[in-house]
């Protein structure tokens, strides 16, 4: 029984037989011709020749990608330049109020430099630190709990990464807006 299975597999996958080839005419239509010695030579020549003037099936992936980027660059050269926008912030000033509270002294200045309202950054700090906080009359953020400067810097860095920089163009010139009860970057 194994010999019958081997014979059927061999007949289906006989590599010695030639397949029919399709030749192109001048107008781009294809006609089927039986496989002969001349047609197999033509097929071999077509495979070795990289013709980019035919239909789209002859183009390689790399060629098409390069062609698309060249077209984009020719139409708008400024969009292809990868300019990295940086946001220069002064060092965070953190101080202690008693033994239980931490003051983020230059909170208002940071909010102004990242173009966000104090309320937005205040709510983010409350959620990320898992504590309560308030803004005093000098526009400093008073956080209940003892936090190091590095911990507050990490929270601020994550806010800037998530809600200030645009994900596609990496520009810091963005606005926060509400869309279906979700805060998104516009």
GIZIVEN-V995038 format. One record per pair of residues at least 6 apart in sequence whose ideal C-beta (glycine too) atoms are under 7 Angstrom apart, sorted by the first residue. I is the first residue (numbers start at 1). J is the second residue. D is the distance in Angstrom with one decimal. If there is no record, write none. Layout:
i: {I;I}
j: {J;J}
d: {D;D}
This chain:
i: {18;18;19;20;20;20;21;21;21;21;21;22;22;23;23;23;23;24;25;28;33;51;52;52;52;72;72;73;84;85;85;85;87;87;87;89;89;90;90;92;92;92;92;92;92;93;93;94;94;94;94;94;95;95;96;97;97;100;101;101;101;102;102;102;102;103;103;104;104;104;104;105;107;107;107;107;108;108;110;111;111;111;114;114;116;118;118;120;121;122;122;122;124;125;125;125;125;126;126;128;129;129;129;131;131;131;132;133;133;133;133;134;135;136;163;163;164;164;165;166;166;174;174;175;176;176;177;177}
j: {35;40;35;32;34;35;33;35;39;40;43;30;32;31;33;39;42;30;31;55;39;58;58;59;63;79;80;80;170;170;171;172;114;160;172;110;113;106;109;104;106;149;152;153;156;105;106;102;103;104;149;152;103;105;102;103;142;144;142;143;144;143;145;146;147;140;142;140;141;143;152;140;118;139;140;141;118;139;156;117;118;121;160;164;176;135;139;176;159;133;135;141;159;133;141;143;155;132;133;155;143;147;155;143;144;145;144;141;142;143;144;142;141;142;176;185;172;174;172;174;185;185;186;186;183;185;184;186}
d: {4.2;6.4;6.4;5.9;6.3;5.3;6.9;5.8;4.9;6.8;4.8;4.7;5.8;6.2;5.7;6.5;6.5;5.8;6.4;6.1;5.7;5.3;6.4;6.2;6.7;6.8;6.1;4.9;6.8;6.0;5.3;5.5;6.8;6.6;4.8;6.2;5.8;6.5;6.7;6.9;6.7;5.9;6.0;5.6;6.8;4.0;4.7;6.2;6.9;6.0;4.4;5.8;4.7;5.9;6.2;5.2;6.6;6.7;5.8;6.6;5.7;4.7;6.5;6.2;4.7;5.2;5.5;6.1;3.9;6.6;6.1;5.0;7.0;6.2;5.5;4.1;6.5;3.5;6.9;6.8;4.9;5.3;6.2;5.1;6.8;6.0;6.8;6.3;6.5;6.3;6.1;6.4;5.0;5.7;6.5;6.9;6.2;6.7;5.4;4.8;6.4;6.8;6.5;6.2;5.0;4.8;4.8;5.7;6.3;4.5;6.6;5.2;5.9;5.6;6.2;6.5;5.5;6.4;5.7;5.2;6.1;4.8;6.6;4.9;5.6;6.4;6.1;4.6}
